[in-house]
Amino acid sequence: MVDTVEALVDGGRASAGPPLGPALGPKGVNIGQVIAKINERTKAFDGMKVPVKILINDDKSFDIKVGTPPMSALIKSELGLEHGSSNAKSTKVADMSIPQAIKIATMKQDSLLGATLKARVSEVAGNCVSVGVTIDGKDPKVFQKDIKAGVYDDQLKD
C-alpha cells in the first residue's frame, strides 16, 4: 500500500515545520531526506508555491512528484512582476524574450499539451494574453501566428 502526503511548499525552501513535518512524522520516513529531495527538485521555482506529492511505500521508501505553479505565476516571476495587467487588452505590463518563453515552456512541459517546443511556446504565448505581456515586442496572438508561419523555427528547434 502507498501512503500519500500532499502539500504546497515554497520552491527550494521546504522545511520540517508545517505543513510537511506534522504530516510526515507519523509516517515513519526520514523527514530530512524527504525535505532535501523536495528542495532539490523545486529549486527552479524559488519564491513560488509549488504543489508536491510524497508517495510513501510500506518499506518507508518514498517518491516525490512535483507539480508546477500556474503558468501565469511563472510568467510573472520570470518578468519580475507583482501582478499582471488590470486590463490585458489595452495595457501591456512587460515584454518577454524568446529565451524566457522557452524557459517557461521547458519548466511546464510535463503539464502542457504541445508535443513540440514550438507548440509549448505557443501555449506560453496564449497565457501571456491574459497577463498583459507581449513577446518579442509583439502581441501574443501575432507572435503565435508568426510561430505557425515559421518565423521562429531556428530558435524553437526541439
ABEGO torsion letter per residue (X at the ends): XBBBBBBBBBBGABBABOAAAAAAAAAGBBAAAAAAAAAAAAAAABGBBBBBBBBBBAAGBBBBBBBBBBAAAAAAAAAGBABBBABAAABBABBBBAAAAAAAAAAAAAABABABAAAAAAAAAAAAAAAGBBBGGBBAAAAAAAAAAGAAAAAABX
